[in-house]
Amino acid sequence: MENQTHLVTQNANEVGTGEENIPDEIWRAIVHNDSSYDNKFFYGVKTTGIFCRPSCKSRPPKMENVRIFQSAQQAISENFRPCKRCKPTGQRLPDEDWVAQITQFIDRNYSETLTLETLADMCHGSPYHLHRTFKRIKGITPAEYIRQTRISNAIQYLTTTDRTISEIALAVGIPNIAYFITLFKKQTGYTPADYRQLNSHKKTWRC
């Protein structure tokens, strides 16, 4: 066990910058949720900004998205937030911080297909608890926040680029153009084309 600890610590030191390849031993511990490696290293997922213990039961991430840390404090110093499920700091994650994780994930990934199940999987909780907690903290549901985020970014595209309406719809994660136009008008009172025309003076073209 002592030799194992030394080897893991050495490996964690070697990959602590997130630039090197992850050694097989460390990767196996993550994939198999091996609790014997807990507190020997922690891993963060760059796409979610969350860090976990090796024993975390969450779905294994893609290797290219993983950062290895020697301590929970190191992960926190790199702006990663502790997992709500495995509690890598030993403390319960406050609901406000968990909702901040969720909103950050949406803000970064609004162009992707996002469902309640996707959010729950990525942010390590159940869909029901996520929906209830998010609405209590933010005053709106996750689905409403996703729609607002997409329309807000669509507005930015309309007023600062010359992208077509269909290109913008796709860029904000709403590939159905008819639905995008309907949703945009419901949120703003204008169709995307009308909004662009009314705000054409704000444009500073960039690709």
C-alpha positions as CSV (number, residue, x, y, z in Angstrom):
1,M,0.0,0.0,0.0
2,E,2.9,2.3,0.8
3,N,4.4,1.7,-2.6
4,Q,1.0,2.3,-4.2
5,T,0.7,5.6,-2.4
6,H,4.1,6.7,-3.5
7,L,3.5,5.8,-7.1
8,V,0.1,7.6,-7.2
9,T,1.6,10.7,-5.6
10,Q,4.4,10.7,-8.1
11,N,2.0,10.3,-10.9
12,A,-0.2,13.0,-9.6
13,N,2.8,15.3,-9.4
14,E,3.6,14.5,-13.0
15,V,0.2,15.3,-14.4
16,G,-0.8,18.0,-12.0
17,T,-0.6,20.7,-14.6
18,G,-3.2,19.1,-16.8
19,E,-0.8,19.1,-19.8
20,E,0.7,15.5,-19.5
21,N,-1.0,12.2,-20.3
22,I,-2.8,10.6,-17.4
23,P,-1.0,7.4,-16.3
24,D,-3.0,4.1,-16.7
25,E,-3.1,3.5,-12.9
26,I,-4.8,6.8,-12.2
27,W,-7.2,6.5,-15.2
28,R,-8.2,3.0,-14.1
29,A,-9.0,4.3,-10.6
30,I,-11.3,7.0,-12.1
31,V,-13.1,4.6,-14.5
32,H,-13.6,1.9,-11.8
33,N,-14.5,4.4,-9.0
34,D,-11.8,2.9,-6.9
35,S,-12.2,4.2,-3.3
36,S,-8.7,2.9,-2.3
37,Y,-7.3,5.9,-4.2
38,D,-9.5,8.5,-2.4
39,N,-7.4,11.4,-0.9
40,K,-4.4,10.3,-2.9
41,F,-5.5,12.4,-5.8
42,F,-8.6,14.3,-7.1
43,Y,-9.7,14.8,-10.7
44,G,-11.5,17.7,-12.3
45,V,-13.5,17.8,-15.5
46,K,-12.8,20.9,-17.6
47,T,-16.1,20.9,-19.4
48,T,-18.1,21.1,-16.1
49,G,-15.6,22.8,-13.8
50,I,-16.3,20.1,-11.1
51,F,-13.7,18.0,-9.3
52,C,-14.3,14.6,-7.6
53,R,-12.8,11.8,-5.6
54,P,-11.7,8.8,-7.6
55,S,-14.5,6.8,-6.0
56,C,-17.2,9.2,-7.4
57,K,-20.1,7.2,-9.0
58,S,-20.6,9.8,-11.7
59,R,-20.3,8.8,-15.3
60,P,-16.6,8.6,-16.3
61,P,-15.5,11.7,-18.2
62,K,-13.5,11.8,-21.4
63,M,-9.8,11.6,-20.7
64,E,-9.0,14.7,-22.7
65,N,-11.2,16.7,-20.4
66,V,-9.6,15.5,-17.1
67,R,-7.2,17.4,-14.8
68,I,-5.5,15.6,-12.0
69,F,-4.9,17.4,-8.6
70,Q,-2.9,16.4,-5.6
71,S,-5.3,18.0,-3.2
72,A,-8.8,19.4,-3.0
73,Q,-7.3,22.8,-2.3
74,Q,-5.3,22.7,-5.5
75,A,-8.5,22.0,-7.5
76,I,-10.3,24.9,-5.8
77,S,-7.3,27.2,-6.5
78,E,-7.8,26.3,-10.2
79,N,-11.4,27.5,-10.0
80,F,-12.9,24.0,-9.9
81,R,-15.9,23.4,-7.7
82,P,-16.5,20.3,-5.5
83,C,-18.8,17.6,-6.6
84,K,-22.2,17.5,-4.8
85,R,-22.3,13.7,-5.0
86,C,-18.9,12.6,-3.7
87,K,-18.1,15.7,-1.5
88,P,-14.3,15.8,-2.2
89,T,-13.8,18.5,0.5
90,G,-15.6,16.4,3.1
91,Q,-18.4,19.0,3.3
92,R,-21.8,19.2,1.8
93,L,-21.9,21.5,-1.2
94,P,-24.3,24.4,-0.6
95,D,-27.3,24.5,-3.0
96,E,-26.3,28.0,-4.1
97,D,-22.9,26.7,-5.2
98,W,-24.4,23.7,-7.0
99,V,-26.8,25.9,-8.9
100,A,-23.8,28.1,-9.8
101,Q,-22.2,25.0,-11.3
102,I,-25.3,24.3,-13.3
103,T,-25.6,27.8,-14.7
104,Q,-21.9,27.9,-15.5
105,F,-22.3,24.7,-17.4
106,I,-25.3,26.0,-19.3
107,D,-23.5,29.3,-20.1
108,R,-20.6,27.3,-21.6
109,N,-22.6,24.7,-23.4
110,Y,-25.9,26.4,-24.5
111,S,-25.1,25.5,-28.2
112,E,-25.3,21.8,-27.3
113,T,-28.4,19.6,-26.8
114,L,-29.3,20.2,-23.1
115,T,-32.0,18.3,-21.2
116,L,-32.7,18.0,-17.5
117,E,-31.1,14.5,-17.6
118,T,-28.0,15.9,-19.3
119,L,-27.6,18.6,-16.7
120,A,-28.2,16.2,-13.8
121,D,-25.6,13.8,-15.3
122,M,-23.0,16.5,-15.8
123,C,-23.6,18.3,-12.5
124,H,-23.9,15.1,-10.4
125,G,-27.4,15.0,-9.1
126,S,-30.9,13.7,-9.8
127,P,-33.1,15.4,-12.4
128,Y,-35.9,15.9,-9.9
129,H,-33.6,17.4,-7.2
130,L,-31.8,19.6,-9.8
131,H,-35.1,21.0,-11.2
132,R,-36.5,21.7,-7.7
133,T,-33.3,23.3,-6.3
134,F,-32.6,25.3,-9.4
135,K,-36.1,26.9,-9.4
136,R,-35.9,27.6,-5.7
137,I,-32.5,29.4,-6.0
138,K,-33.0,31.1,-9.4
139,G,-36.7,31.6,-9.5
140,I,-37.0,30.0,-12.9
141,T,-36.6,26.4,-14.2
142,P,-33.4,25.1,-15.8
143,A,-35.3,24.9,-19.2
144,E,-36.3,28.6,-18.8
145,Y,-32.7,29.6,-18.0
146,I,-31.5,27.7,-21.1
147,R,-34.0,29.5,-23.3
148,Q,-33.1,32.9,-21.9
149,T,-29.4,32.2,-22.4
150,R,-29.9,31.1,-26.0
151,I,-32.0,34.1,-26.9
152,S,-29.5,36.4,-25.1
153,N,-26.7,35.0,-27.2
154,A,-28.8,35.1,-30.4
155,I,-29.3,38.8,-29.8
156,Q,-25.5,39.3,-29.6
157,Y,-25.1,37.5,-32.9
158,L,-27.8,39.5,-34.5
159,T,-26.4,42.8,-33.5
160,T,-22.6,42.1,-33.9
161,T,-22.3,39.7,-36.8
162,D,-23.7,39.2,-40.3
163,R,-24.6,35.6,-39.8
164,T,-27.8,34.4,-41.3
165,I,-30.8,33.6,-39.1
166,S,-30.4,29.9,-39.7
167,E,-26.7,30.1,-38.8
168,I,-27.5,31.9,-35.5
169,A,-30.3,29.4,-34.7
170,L,-27.8,26.6,-35.0
171,A,-25.1,28.4,-33.1
172,V,-27.3,28.9,-30.0
173,G,-28.5,25.3,-30.0
174,I,-31.9,25.6,-31.7
175,P,-31.5,24.0,-35.1
176,N,-35.3,24.1,-35.9
177,I,-35.4,27.6,-37.5
178,A,-39.2,27.9,-37.2
179,Y,-39.1,27.2,-33.5
180,F,-36.2,29.6,-33.1
181,I,-38.1,32.4,-34.7
182,T,-41.2,31.6,-32.6
183,L,-39.2,31.5,-29.4
184,F,-37.3,34.6,-30.2
185,K,-40.5,36.6,-30.9
186,K,-42.1,35.3,-27.7
187,Q,-39.0,36.4,-25.6
188,T,-38.4,39.8,-27.3
189,G,-41.6,40.7,-29.1
190,Y,-39.8,40.8,-32.5
191,T,-38.8,38.2,-35.1
192,P,-35.0,37.9,-35.4
193,A,-35.1,39.7,-38.8
194,D,-37.1,42.6,-37.3
195,Y,-34.9,42.8,-34.3
196,R,-31.8,42.9,-36.5
197,Q,-33.3,45.7,-38.6
198,L,-34.3,47.8,-35.6
199,N,-30.9,47.5,-34.0
200,S,-28.8,47.7,-37.2
201,H,-27.1,50.8,-35.8
202,K,-25.5,48.8,-33.1
203,K,-23.6,46.5,-35.4
204,T,-19.9,46.3,-35.5
205,W,-19.4,43.4,-38.0
206,R,-17.2,40.6,-37.0
207,C,-17.1,37.0,-38.3
